[in-house]
Amino acid sequence: MPAVNVVHAADVEPRRSPSSGLTVRSTLGNGTGFDALQQAVLECAPGEQATVSVPGDVEETLFVIHGEGEIELRGQTHPLAPDVGVYLPPAATATLHNTGSEPLRLVAVRVPDPSPGPPTPANVQRLEEQPVEQATTEREFRIVADPRTGLRSATHFVGYIPAERAPDHFHTYDEVIYVIEGTGTMQAGSFSEEVAAGSCIQLPARTVHCLSKSGEEPMRIVAVFRPAGSPAAAFYPDGTPAYQSNQDPLQGRS
């Protein structure tokens, strides 16, 4: 049974992929006893070009956390900057170009054994163009990708953690989280660890937990969970829905 875990990306030994040209830090997944999702931090050096190749038995999401560049998908070029998300279907290939003077850094999550269905073309989404939605305890989120935009098996979102601590709760999905900015604490039973920008959290389904904010600066996370649904679908330890929309997480969304 997988357990909640926190890995700090800076502590993970980077490896250079000769086939892709990327520097890769494998943060969560098989190496941490979590086979539901695989998370890594990818880096493309200034002035360089790299290839992202998705195996035929996974879907992949990318989210830019630092730097500037371009991504080429199916012969079309799209700009990359912080808060841009990319969906890559099984067997897709994309080319990254770092056009800036600093590393182009992305959080990548692979979703093994995707749900059956016709493949959807790769696509790019800008976070600022997605609506803000509400969750428990004044928490907010924006969806980057989900089944409506082609990600068949999961939901990719950015969450905003306010100062008020949420009650302990659980989700019915498996989740991997990357802290974009801010500081806080991840608690789950006797487990407690401080997190900050670059912290990576694996959260197995039905784990009673709370991710709380500390300090004055905003706290933002980018996460992927499966199966797909709403980030607001949380439940108190006794099984009571923590948010009204939990009865039908996708109802009313278009």
N, C-alpha and C positions, 0 to 999 in steps of 0.2 A: 504494500500500500504506500503510494508516494506521500511525502510529507511536505508541509510548507517549508520554504527555503528562501534565503536571501543571498545573492551573489553580487559582489561589487565588480563591475566590468573592468575597472582599473586593476583589479587583482588577478584577472585572467590573463594567462600568457598568450600574447598574440601570435598568430602564425600567418605566414605569407602563402597564399594560394597561387602556385605557379600557373595553373590553368586559367584562373579568372583575373589575376592581377590585383586582387583585393587582399587587405590585411583583415583577418577574421579573429574575433574573440567569441568562442562558443560559450555562452553564459548559462543557458538552461536547456534541459532536454534529456537525452539518454544518459549523459554524464552525471546528471543530478537525480537520476532515478525517475524521470518524468517523460513518458513516451507519448502523452497526448499532444504536446506542442514542442517545437524546438526553436529557441531564441538565440540570436547571435547579433553582435555589433560588427558592422562592416565599415571599412575605411578605405577610401580611394585618395591617394596622395595628390597634391596640387600639380596640375598640368598632365596628369595621367588619365588613362582610359582603362576600364575594367569591364568584365562580362559577368552577368548574373544568369546562370542556367538553372532552370527549375526541373527537377526530375519529373517523370511522367506520373508518379504516384503521390504527389503532394501539390498543395497550393502554397503560395508565398505572398506575404505582405512586406512592404518596405515603408519606413517612415524616416524622413530626414530630420536629424536633430542638430546638425552643424554643417556649415559650409554652403557652397553654391556649385551648381553644375547643370548638366543636362542628362536626360535619359532618352535613348532611342528605342522605340517600340514599334514593331511592324512598319518600319520605314518612316515613322514620324518622330520628330524631336520635341521633347517637352522640357521646360525649365524646371530645375530643382532648387529648392531653398528650404530652410526650416519650416516645419509644419505642412509639408507636402507628403501625401501618402500615395503608394503605388500598389496595385493589385496585379499579381502575375499568376495566370492559370497553370495547370500542369503542362509540362514540356515547353514552357515559354522561355525565350531568351531575350535579354535586354542588355544594352550597352550603356555604361555610365561614363560620363566625361566630367572631370573636375575642372571647371573653368575659373576657379577662384585661387586665392593665395593661401588658403588654409585647407586642412583635410576635409573632405566630404565624408560625413559620418552618418550612418543609417542604422536603425534597428530593424532587423529582419526576423520574421517569424514564419516557420514552415508548419503547415497543417497536414500531417500524414493521413493517408487513406481518405481523401475527400469524398463528400457525399456524391452519389451518382447524379448525372445530369449532363446536358449538352455544355460544352466548354464556352465560357464567355471571354471575349478578347481582353487583353491586359488594358488597364486604364489608370489614369492619374487623377487624384482628387486633392483640392486645396482645402485645408481645414477651415479657413476663414469663410468659405462659401457654404459650409454646412451649418444647419440650424443648431442653436443651443437647446438642449433638452434637460428636464429636471429629474433628479433622483432623490434619495432620502437625505434628510438633515441638510437641506440647502445645497446639496452637491449637484453639479452640473456636468454634462458631457456633450460631446459632438461625435457623431458616427463618421468614421473615415471610409469604411467599406463593410458591407454585409451582403446577404443574398440578393438584395435589390440591385446592387451594383456589380454582382458577379462572384463575390466571395461565397461559395456555395456552403461551406461547412462551419463558418465562424463569423464573429463580429470583431471589427477592428475599430477602436475608439480612443479618444483623448478625454480624460477625466480631470475635473477641477476639484481639489480638496479644500474645503473651507476650514476656518479655525475651530469651529464647533466639532467635537468628536462625535462620530456616529455610534449608535449602540452596536454591541457585538451582533454579527449576522453571518449568514452563509449564502452562497450561490449554488445553483444546481449545475453549473458549468465548470470546466477546467480552465485555468487562466494563467497567462504569463504577463508580467507588468514590468515596465521600465520607467524609472523616475526621471522625468525631463528636467525639472527644477524644483527647488524647495527641499525642506528637511522634515522628517517625521519619524514615526515608529510603526513597525509592523508587529502586531500582537495576535497570537493564536494560542489560546490556552496558556501553557507555561512558556511558550516560545515568545521572545520579545527581542527585536533588534532594530537599532536606529538605521534609517535610510536617508539617502541624499541623492543629488543628481548622479546618475550612473548606476544606481542600485537596481538590481533585477530580482523580481519576486516570482516564485512559482507558487500557485495556489490551487491545490486539488479541489475538486467539486465537494461541496458540503462541509468544508472546513470552516468552523466558526472562528471569526477573525474580526479585526478592525485595523485599517490603515489610517492613522491620524497624523495631522499636521502639527509641526512645532515651528517656532520662529515667526518672524514678521513677513517674510517674502512669500509669494504665492507658491502653491504646490500643484504641479501638473504631472500627470502620468500618461503614457501611451500603453495600451494593452490590447491583447487579442484573447478571446475566449471561444470555446466550443462546447456544445453546439451553439449555433447562432441564436440570438435573442436580444433582449434589452439589458443594458448595464444597470437599469433600475430594478431588475428582477432580483431583489434580495429578500431574505427571510430571517426572522428572529429565531433564536435557538429552539423555540417550541414549535416552529413551522409556520407561524403567523406571517403573512406577507408584510414586508416593511414599507411597501409603496403601493398605492392603489392600482397602478397599471400592471402589477405582477400577475393579475388574473389572465391577461392576454398581452404579453410584452410587446408584440408588434402591431396590435390593433390601433387603428387610427393614424399610423405612420404612412406617409406616401413619399 
